[in-house]
């Protein structure tokens, strides 16, 4: 079964997550979401697989979040659009396998997904 990792190579947790996938012999598709941003529909689908709200996968310590979004109450669609426009806001890594997904923080959650 194919496994997709939404990856940022500059992030140590993302690199650790990719290593776990490779060590476990997973057939991995690496998606650098900063170079190839996700569409609104892709983010919406990821959220449904994660059973999460947009704020659950937004990096609140990013400067763009603090500058533009901190303290704001936006709709689900508006938060998703914020991630589309500012992909750095997306938590990483996110790993999808079949119809399940996890945010790999801590990276041990990735092992649980594959087992």
LUMMAR-499705 format. One record per residue (C-alpha): residue number from 1; residue in three letters; x, y, z negated. Coordinates in steps of 0.001 Angstrom, whole numbers, padded with zeros to 6 digits. Layout:
N
<r><pos>NUM</pos><code>ALA</code><xx>X</xx><yy>Y</yy><zz>Z</zz></r>
...
//
This chain:
115
<r><pos>1</pos><code>UNK</code><xx>000000</xx><yy>000000</yy><zz>000000</zz></r>
<r><pos>2</pos><code>UNK</code><xx>001342</xx><yy>003417</yy><zz>000961</zz></r>
<r><pos>3</pos><code>UNK</code><xx>002208</xx><yy>005860</yy><zz>-001795</zz></r>
<r><pos>4</pos><code>UNK</code><xx>002367</xx><yy>009625</yy><zz>-001288</zz></r>
<r><pos>5</pos><code>UNK</code><xx>004349</xx><yy>011951</yy><zz>-003520</zz></r>
<r><pos>6</pos><code>UNK</code><xx>003690</xx><yy>015674</yy><zz>-003385</zz></r>
<r><pos>7</pos><code>UNK</code><xx>007243</xx><yy>016690</yy><zz>-004039</zz></r>
<r><pos>8</pos><code>UNK</code><xx>009435</xx><yy>019682</yy><zz>-004796</zz></r>
<r><pos>9</pos><code>UNK</code><xx>013097</xx><yy>018680</yy><zz>-004528</zz></r>
<r><pos>10</pos><code>UNK</code><xx>014117</xx><yy>021577</yy><zz>-006783</zz></r>
<r><pos>11</pos><code>UNK</code><xx>012067</xx><yy>020149</yy><zz>-009674</zz></r>
<r><pos>12</pos><code>UNK</code><xx>013804</xx><yy>017614</yy><zz>-011928</zz></r>
<r><pos>13</pos><code>UNK</code><xx>010519</xx><yy>015855</yy><zz>-012830</zz></r>
<r><pos>14</pos><code>UNK</code><xx>009646</xx><yy>015565</yy><zz>-009161</zz></r>
<r><pos>15</pos><code>UNK</code><xx>013073</xx><yy>014110</yy><zz>-008340</zz></r>
<r><pos>16</pos><code>UNK</code><xx>012717</xx><yy>011709</yy><zz>-011263</zz></r>
<r><pos>17</pos><code>UNK</code><xx>009298</xx><yy>010664</yy><zz>-010006</zz></r>
<r><pos>18</pos><code>UNK</code><xx>010651</xx><yy>009972</yy><zz>-006526</zz></r>
<r><pos>19</pos><code>UNK</code><xx>013463</xx><yy>007865</yy><zz>-008029</zz></r>
<r><pos>20</pos><code>UNK</code><xx>010912</xx><yy>005815</yy><zz>-009974</zz></r>
<r><pos>21</pos><code>UNK</code><xx>008947</xx><yy>005149</yy><zz>-006793</zz></r>
<r><pos>22</pos><code>UNK</code><xx>012076</xx><yy>004116</yy><zz>-004906</zz></r>
<r><pos>23</pos><code>UNK</code><xx>013298</xx><yy>001897</yy><zz>-007769</zz></r>
<r><pos>24</pos><code>UNK</code><xx>009920</xx><yy>000162</yy><zz>-007857</zz></r>
<r><pos>25</pos><code>UNK</code><xx>010164</xx><yy>-000531</yy><zz>-004126</zz></r>
<r><pos>26</pos><code>UNK</code><xx>007139</xx><yy>001557</yy><zz>-003170</zz></r>
<r><pos>27</pos><code>UNK</code><xx>006605</xx><yy>002499</yy><zz>000452</zz></r>
<r><pos>28</pos><code>UNK</code><xx>006733</xx><yy>006260</yy><zz>-000067</zz></r>
<r><pos>29</pos><code>UNK</code><xx>005644</xx><yy>009184</yy><zz>002066</zz></r>
<r><pos>30</pos><code>UNK</code><xx>007284</xx><yy>012328</yy><zz>000701</zz></r>
<r><pos>31</pos><code>UNK</code><xx>005219</xx><yy>015454</yy><zz>001200</zz></r>
<r><pos>32</pos><code>UNK</code><xx>007147</xx><yy>018658</yy><zz>000556</zz></r>
<r><pos>33</pos><code>UNK</code><xx>004110</xx><yy>020762</yy><zz>-000204</zz></r>
<r><pos>34</pos><code>UNK</code><xx>006106</xx><yy>024010</yy><zz>-000327</zz></r>
<r><pos>35</pos><code>UNK</code><xx>007350</xx><yy>023547</yy><zz>003254</zz></r>
<r><pos>36</pos><code>UNK</code><xx>004010</xx><yy>022144</yy><zz>004457</zz></r>
<r><pos>37</pos><code>UNK</code><xx>001304</xx><yy>023591</yy><zz>002215</zz></r>
<r><pos>38</pos><code>UNK</code><xx>-001822</xx><yy>021608</yy><zz>001526</zz></r>
<r><pos>39</pos><code>UNK</code><xx>-005152</xx><yy>022638</yy><zz>002981</zz></r>
<r><pos>40</pos><code>UNK</code><xx>-008176</xx><yy>023519</yy><zz>000888</zz></r>
<r><pos>41</pos><code>UNK</code><xx>-009679</xx><yy>020128</yy><zz>001742</zz></r>
<r><pos>42</pos><code>UNK</code><xx>-006509</xx><yy>018244</yy><zz>000764</zz></r>
<r><pos>43</pos><code>UNK</code><xx>-006346</xx><yy>019970</yy><zz>-002613</zz></r>
<r><pos>44</pos><code>UNK</code><xx>-010044</xx><yy>019353</yy><zz>-003203</zz></r>
<r><pos>45</pos><code>UNK</code><xx>-009528</xx><yy>015668</yy><zz>-002388</zz></r>
<r><pos>46</pos><code>UNK</code><xx>-006483</xx><yy>015445</yy><zz>-004681</zz></r>
<r><pos>47</pos><code>UNK</code><xx>-008509</xx><yy>016948</yy><zz>-007514</zz></r>
<r><pos>48</pos><code>UNK</code><xx>-011235</xx><yy>014344</yy><zz>-007026</zz></r>
<r><pos>49</pos><code>UNK</code><xx>-008652</xx><yy>011523</yy><zz>-007093</zz></r>
<r><pos>50</pos><code>UNK</code><xx>-007110</xx><yy>013023</yy><zz>-010230</zz></r>
<r><pos>51</pos><code>UNK</code><xx>-010548</xx><yy>013595</yy><zz>-011757</zz></r>
<r><pos>52</pos><code>UNK</code><xx>-009260</xx><yy>017053</yy><zz>-012596</zz></r>
<r><pos>53</pos><code>UNK</code><xx>-010248</xx><yy>020684</yy><zz>-012428</zz></r>
<r><pos>54</pos><code>UNK</code><xx>-008021</xx><yy>023098</yy><zz>-010484</zz></r>
<r><pos>55</pos><code>UNK</code><xx>-006675</xx><yy>024662</yy><zz>-013688</zz></r>
<r><pos>56</pos><code>UNK</code><xx>-005476</xx><yy>021200</yy><zz>-014762</zz></r>
<r><pos>57</pos><code>UNK</code><xx>-002929</xx><yy>021195</yy><zz>-011914</zz></r>
<r><pos>58</pos><code>UNK</code><xx>-001907</xx><yy>024843</yy><zz>-011918</zz></r>
<r><pos>59</pos><code>UNK</code><xx>001501</xx><yy>025813</yy><zz>-013254</zz></r>
<r><pos>60</pos><code>UNK</code><xx>000636</xx><yy>028603</yy><zz>-015642</zz></r>
<r><pos>61</pos><code>UNK</code><xx>004265</xx><yy>029564</yy><zz>-016318</zz></r>
<r><pos>62</pos><code>UNK</code><xx>004898</xx><yy>030560</yy><zz>-012702</zz></r>
<r><pos>63</pos><code>UNK</code><xx>005396</xx><yy>034294</yy><zz>-012277</zz></r>
<r><pos>64</pos><code>UNK</code><xx>002741</xx><yy>034458</yy><zz>-009549</zz></r>
<r><pos>65</pos><code>UNK</code><xx>000202</xx><yy>032988</yy><zz>-011977</zz></r>
<r><pos>66</pos><code>UNK</code><xx>001115</xx><yy>035490</yy><zz>-014682</zz></r>
<r><pos>67</pos><code>UNK</code><xx>001018</xx><yy>038399</yy><zz>-012231</zz></r>
<r><pos>68</pos><code>UNK</code><xx>-002170</xx><yy>037584</yy><zz>-010332</zz></r>
<r><pos>69</pos><code>UNK</code><xx>-004270</xx><yy>035038</yy><zz>-012190</zz></r>
<r><pos>70</pos><code>UNK</code><xx>-003619</xx><yy>034977</yy><zz>-015941</zz></r>
<r><pos>71</pos><code>UNK</code><xx>-006788</xx><yy>035661</yy><zz>-017899</zz></r>
<r><pos>72</pos><code>UNK</code><xx>-009029</xx><yy>035560</yy><zz>-014822</zz></r>
<r><pos>73</pos><code>UNK</code><xx>-012112</xx><yy>033404</yy><zz>-014593</zz></r>
<r><pos>74</pos><code>UNK</code><xx>-012372</xx><yy>032100</yy><zz>-011051</zz></r>
<r><pos>75</pos><code>UNK</code><xx>-014653</xx><yy>029529</yy><zz>-009493</zz></r>
<r><pos>76</pos><code>UNK</code><xx>-013375</xx><yy>026087</yy><zz>-008514</zz></r>
<r><pos>77</pos><code>UNK</code><xx>-013185</xx><yy>027217</yy><zz>-004883</zz></r>
<r><pos>78</pos><code>UNK</code><xx>-011303</xx><yy>030388</yy><zz>-005803</zz></r>
<r><pos>79</pos><code>UNK</code><xx>-008720</xx><yy>028410</yy><zz>-007830</zz></r>
<r><pos>80</pos><code>UNK</code><xx>-008253</xx><yy>025969</yy><zz>-004960</zz></r>
<r><pos>81</pos><code>UNK</code><xx>-007797</xx><yy>028890</yy><zz>-002577</zz></r>
<r><pos>82</pos><code>UNK</code><xx>-005192</xx><yy>030346</yy><zz>-004954</zz></r>
<r><pos>83</pos><code>UNK</code><xx>-003220</xx><yy>027073</yy><zz>-004686</zz></r>
<r><pos>84</pos><code>UNK</code><xx>-003581</xx><yy>027135</yy><zz>-000880</zz></r>
<r><pos>85</pos><code>UNK</code><xx>-002188</xx><yy>030674</yy><zz>-000771</zz></r>
<r><pos>86</pos><code>UNK</code><xx>000492</xx><yy>030086</yy><zz>-003429</zz></r>
<r><pos>87</pos><code>UNK</code><xx>001550</xx><yy>026411</yy><zz>-003251</zz></r>
<r><pos>88</pos><code>UNK</code><xx>004180</xx><yy>026960</yy><zz>-005965</zz></r>
<r><pos>89</pos><code>UNK</code><xx>001241</xx><yy>026982</yy><zz>-008392</zz></r>
<r><pos>90</pos><code>UNK</code><xx>000624</xx><yy>023263</yy><zz>-007822</zz></r>
<r><pos>91</pos><code>UNK</code><xx>001918</xx><yy>021017</yy><zz>-010586</zz></r>
<r><pos>92</pos><code>UNK</code><xx>004423</xx><yy>018398</yy><zz>-009505</zz></r>
<r><pos>93</pos><code>UNK</code><xx>004916</xx><yy>015688</yy><zz>-008790</zz></r>
<r><pos>94</pos><code>UNK</code><xx>001517</xx><yy>014359</yy><zz>-007832</zz></r>
<r><pos>95</pos><code>UNK</code><xx>001524</xx><yy>010744</yy><zz>-006711</zz></r>
<r><pos>96</pos><code>UNK</code><xx>-001325</xx><yy>009124</yy><zz>-004786</zz></r>
<r><pos>97</pos><code>UNK</code><xx>-001737</xx><yy>005423</yy><zz>-004235</zz></r>
<r><pos>98</pos><code>UNK</code><xx>-004942</xx><yy>004205</yy><zz>-002651</zz></r>
<r><pos>99</pos><code>UNK</code><xx>-007845</xx><yy>005962</yy><zz>-004327</zz></r>
<r><pos>100</pos><code>UNK</code><xx>-005938</xx><yy>006855</yy><zz>-007498</zz></r>
<r><pos>101</pos><code>UNK</code><xx>-003593</xx><yy>009685</yy><zz>-008341</zz></r>
<r><pos>102</pos><code>UNK</code><xx>-001557</xx><yy>011017</yy><zz>-011255</zz></r>
<r><pos>103</pos><code>UNK</code><xx>000421</xx><yy>014084</yy><zz>-012099</zz></r>
<r><pos>104</pos><code>UNK</code><xx>003818</xx><yy>012562</yy><zz>-012906</zz></r>
<r><pos>105</pos><code>UNK</code><xx>004306</xx><yy>014399</yy><zz>-016201</zz></r>
<r><pos>106</pos><code>UNK</code><xx>005621</xx><yy>012467</yy><zz>-017924</zz></r>
<r><pos>107</pos><code>UNK</code><xx>007132</xx><yy>010444</yy><zz>-015070</zz></r>
<r><pos>108</pos><code>UNK</code><xx>006160</xx><yy>007199</yy><zz>-016838</zz></r>
<r><pos>109</pos><code>UNK</code><xx>002607</xx><yy>007826</yy><zz>-015590</zz></r>
<r><pos>110</pos><code>UNK</code><xx>003881</xx><yy>007003</yy><zz>-012108</zz></r>
<r><pos>111</pos><code>UNK</code><xx>004916</xx><yy>003530</yy><zz>-013268</zz></r>
<r><pos>112</pos><code>UNK</code><xx>001437</xx><yy>003004</yy><zz>-014709</zz></r>
<r><pos>113</pos><code>UNK</code><xx>-000123</xx><yy>003984</yy><zz>-011373</zz></r>
<r><pos>114</pos><code>UNK</code><xx>001975</xx><yy>001422</yy><zz>-009493</zz></r>
<r><pos>115</pos><code>UNK</code><xx>001267</xx><yy>-001420</yy><zz>-011930</zz></r>
//
